[in-house]
Amino acid sequence: MEAPPGEPRRLPPEREAAEGEPLLVAELKPGRWPQQYDWKSSCETWSVAFSPDGAWFAWSQGHCIVKLLPWPLEGTEQNCKSLERTKAEGRGQSRAKEKTLDCRQIVWGLAFSSWLPSCTRKHILWVRSTASLVLATGLNDGQIKVWEVQTGRLLFSLLGHQDVVRDLSFVPSESPSVLVSASRDKTLRVWDLSQNGKQLKVLSGHLQWVYCCCVSPDGHMLCSAAGEKSALLWSMDSYSLLRKLEGHQGCVVSCEFSPDSALLATASYDALVILWDPCTGEQLKSLCHVPLQSSLDDGGDFHVSALRSVCFSPEGLYLATVADDRLLRIWVLELGIPVTFAPVKNGLCCTYFPHGGIIATGTRDGHAQFWTAPQALSSLKHLCRKVLRRCFTTYQVLTLPIPKKMKDFLTYRTL
């Protein structure tokens, strides 16, 4: 029986995935929209996002609409073993209600953040002191609209870009109110919500449309990629260009930092993922997307397996990629090979659930799919590396009085 539009589609028990393969636990499908939407609609799901606490899922489902859905989705709890932490945190609270945001423009980018409005800090006695969860949406006309998740209320309309806002990234760490936007007008812009959306800086340097931007978890670096064969790395402390990362043979379309900020992954139309040391600019490893025979039999070939999206798992041991050969791949970084595959037709984006175990993908026909993902118990070595690399740069590690093998491990030279 078909689920209503916009509702998760439950899969029958007999459709169990083979061991090691991701299991599709839910799928969201956009409904039919009234005639008035036809003139301004586009059905692609260009972006999907989980809130940092894992309590909400944002889905740009096309037709200028963003759905805000409480997570886990109703009916999927028993299929998502990794969600026990989310359910425990929400125990005793009434379930939040789904919200629909009409952005009135095609939505390209989504980004969540928790931030404390400046008025809250000044008037702590009479204004609630809890941080607000906000969602920023990048739109087709160059606007950025920022919404309060709990109420669905529009907080800001940020104006400045002259073309499509393709991607958004909030600065984590101690500045969750600072937002970076990437646009087809070939610029990146930095905004501060705590100053009523004031534009802090315009970053220029790209010669083509800027496809993506990503701020490192430590808040010190920004990576951006445009319709060029390179990515640019910026300092978020001085808003200056640090270096140009060259190595791809096709347009770089996606980038993401590892959870400890010590690795940077870039994905390109050349079917390669390159892992970099963002501190030194050194290229550490390349992952090549060779299509499976099944995808070749289905009409794909090597020349159309261009990458669309790349993301790190929360513990930093896995990497997920979506490519034009209709596959979601999950890679083990230490091995440098994909260990599981899922059939994602016309995939455009992917993101991990903040606590791991689930990957969400968005497709060209407006669907959002949720796949189980392998999880590994981090070794003590890896945990120590993560803690150390959150505080020490590559150069600082290299000066430590420890054996070279330990330095190589701590700087990911053993990949």
Phi, psi and omega in degrees: 000133185283135178284151177299151179305137179085353180260150178295136179266115179284138180263141180295151183301330183290347180267050178285142178283151175292158182302131180091347180264143176297145178254129176283111185262340178196157178214132177255132181235133180291149178271185175275141186248154179302161185302329184296342180278342190300324185289339186236012189262154170215134192269354185293142170265092183282340185208140171226150184205142169260146174291156183303328180272359178076012184269344182225151174234130178252132186229112174277092193272011182091175179058030176068014185250138170244130175260131173254114186243129174298138181247138005284155177297148179299132178090357182249358186303318184288344180268350185243084184297336183282000187264008182301322181295317179297316181294321181295321181293330183264004182296133180089354178255147177289146183290132179294159182260145176299145179231148178244124179253117177267103184276348177063011174211156176301133183263127181250317185236148177226144174203132177264156169199152171252125181216157183254109180305148184299327180295333179293320181291328183278327186237058187297338184282330184241355176248138182304139188262004178279147179290148177269140173269124182238156176234125175262136180238128177265129192245167185294331184268008179094355178281156168236119178253132182245126187243148170275123187294316187297327183250342186076016184274138177285124182262315184219149165238108184267123184246142179165317179291148181256003181206185183311132171272104190277329183207157182221148177208122175278150175280119179285201176068231188268000182232060184288354179269354181268127184241137175248136179237145179240136189224161174289353176280010174076014180236162167245144180231145181247128184237153177237110181292331180290348175248039178060036177077025180298137176279118184273324187199148171246122181257118180243146181168334178280148179258351181231178175308136176271119184274322188208160175212150182208127177265137180295150180303333178277355175080008186262338185232154176228131174248140177222149181223141182234192179284050182229171182269021181215166175238154179249140179245126185243155172271128176275355177275320182246356184056037179247158179283124180273310182194163176253128182262110183246138181169337178280155177252003178221176181297132176276126187239352181207148179208152175200144175271152173289163183302334180263006178070005185271347178232150174229129177252132174237139181240144189222164173295349178278009177070022179243143163252127177248131176261125184243156164268107185293339180288319183254342184083008182283138176275117186267323185197151175238135177247120185260132179270095175266121183299145173288158179300325181297323179287330175292319178296336183270010176106359180273165172208173187300327186284349179247014180269037178301142180281149179243325186204150177218142177208147177272149172287158185301328180272351175084013181263343182236161177225134178248141179223148174240132183228169182286356176275016172071032180228140164266124178249142173240119185256145167267118186300317183296331180269331181074022180226151175285137182253340177218155181225148175222142182279093179253102181282133177057040180290141181240332185206161176208152177205149178272147167295138186304332180260008176082171175091344181223138172239132175258137178234147175245147186238167182293336180267013173091004182276155169236129182239149182237122185242143171289147181229145180296146176234145180232145175282117183298136177289162178299324178300313182293321178297319178296319179297317180299315181296315183293318185285345174287342184246332187244136174282171177301317181297322179291323178296320182294341179269355181291143180278065181230162180300154182299323180298322178291320178297318179298320179293315183293334180258013176063024176284354180268002180296000000 
